[in-house]
Amino acid sequence: MNLKQMECDANFLHIPVEVYDYVGLHKSNQTQYVGWYQICGNVLRIFAYRWRKMQNLEIHEVIRKSPDEEGLVYRDMYLTGMSGWKVVYKPERKKSQSWYGYIYYDYNEEDYGKWCYYPKIGIMYHVINPEAIKETEYKYCGWDPKCGDLIEYMRAWNENPAVEYFGKMGLKPSKSLLNKAKKDKQFARFLWEHRETDWRYYGPREIIYAYDKHMTLEEARDFMYEKHQADYFCRKFGAIKGLKIDRLKIYHYCKENGIGRAYGDYLSALVGLGYDLNDTKNLFPKNFRRMHDLRINQYDAEKAKKEKKARKKFNRDFRNASKKYRQYELKDGAYCILIPGSVKDLVAEGEKLDHCVGKMGYDAKMVNGVSFIAFLRCNNNPGRPYVTIEFGMKEKRILQIYGKHDSKPKQEVIDWAKDWEQMVKDRMKGVV
């Protein structure tokens, strides 16, 4: 029986009494999940439940899983993993969307209440009637709650009944472990000797590594963690990817010196200063703290020197650009247009009018010829900031015109600026 046929089966249209009995003993305002294994069709039905103010019980079937079907089956729900899994029913929502971890499921009036498929979504639940498996073809599959998801285990057992051996030890199905045990009988014995272990804390790679290197499982787990940390530095700093250096030496060095992520700053400084990373004296100095401070100070000084040089060149370029735009200055009637002569002029304008013209890259736009800034001032007080204009060179029009606190200027000022805009257009065409 597949899931489509189950929709019409009367046995699947009710919530089992055993589920009501279980949730009645577990009162909580938080949404919780419970799995019920139904023999008919070998289906696991997952119910979400919670008690409203410890009085009103809310219970709803949210997922059905079958070893014969891929994916999950759901209806009228969304999940969020922000603070534990929760279920909320929103039948009024008719448009799918994903926003900050929320997943809304779409449906229409014709499909309301029907089951549909969706890719795998993990939910923490536990099966409350595992003994029911003994009445099915899976009675010898060896599943244990420690083995993880019941349906995934059944699918693995269908492919290879040998997972029963792992199930009796509480191990999740793993192709790598199965293949290793098949090829190496001593590895199978190693697993059996550790059958009392809580395998949830160890992955297949760690288990195999512990066996191959004659380590304890704890040592193998720590080793893999150290390797992960060492790989972090290798991924972050491309300059050391090609070096013939044991990656674990990097992590052990950091661990022995108690320096953690400070080593990353040190590597950044070395790369920035152009030091040879093939030299182990650079990678693993005897006195890390002293060399760290020395290289960081050198790097900061070099960076400041380069920034000063770049800023000096930029200021020179800005002054040259300003001279080019001065042809658009104007003094007419009550107002005038002034072109800023330096970056400091832009900053002062932004500070006095409390807007962002001295920031956000307007100076770079002027240097690159994207747009230019013009100061609209009153002729009776031209030294006092009044209105700021951005004119786009490609658009050939005013892009922005703002007064203090990004306020809209008076209509009289806007009309005057429009006349100036036309003058700029004419000069760009060579008319004036």
Sequence and secondary structure as in RCSB ss.txt:
>XXXX:A:sequence
MNLKQMECDANFLHIPVEVYDYVGLHKSNQTQYVGWYQICGNVLRIFAYRWRKMQNLEIHEVIRKSPDEEGLVYR
DMYLTGMSGWKVVYKPERKKSQSWYGYIYYDYNEEDYGKWCYYPKIGIMYHVINPEAIKETEYKYCGWDPKCGDL
IEYMRAWNENPAVEYFGKMGLKPSKSLLNKAKKDKQFARFLWEHRETDWRYYGPREIIYAYDKHMTLEEARDFMY
EKHQADYFCRKFGAIKGLKIDRLKIYHYCKENGIGRAYGDYLSALVGLGYDLNDTKNLFPKNFRRMHDLRINQYD
AEKAKKEKKARKKFNRDFRNASKKYRQYELKDGAYCILIPGSVKDLVAEGEKLDHCVGKMGYDAKMVNGVSFIAF
LRCNNNPGRPYVTIEFGMKEKRILQIYGKHDSKPKQEVIDWAKDWEQMVKDRMKGVV
>XXXX:A:secstr
  HHHHHT GGGSS  HHHHHHHHT   SS EEEEEEETTTTEEEEEEEEEETTTEEEEEEEEEE TTS SEEE 
S B   SSS   B  TT  S  EETTEE     TTTTT  EEE        BS GGGGGGSTTTTS   GGG  H
HHHHHHHHH TTHHHHHTTT    HHHHHHHHH HHHHHHHHHTTTS GGG  HHHHHHHHHTT  HHHHHHHHH
HHHHHHHHHHH GGGTTS S HHHHHHHHHHHT TTHHHHHHHHHHHHT  TT HHHHS SSHHHHHHHHHHHHH
HHHHHHHHHHHHHHHHHHHHHHHHHGGG EEETTEEEE   SHHHHHHHHHHHTSSTTSTTHHHHHHHTSEEEEE
EEETTBTTS  EEEEEETTTTEEEEEE GGG    HHHHHHHHHHHHHHHHHHHT  
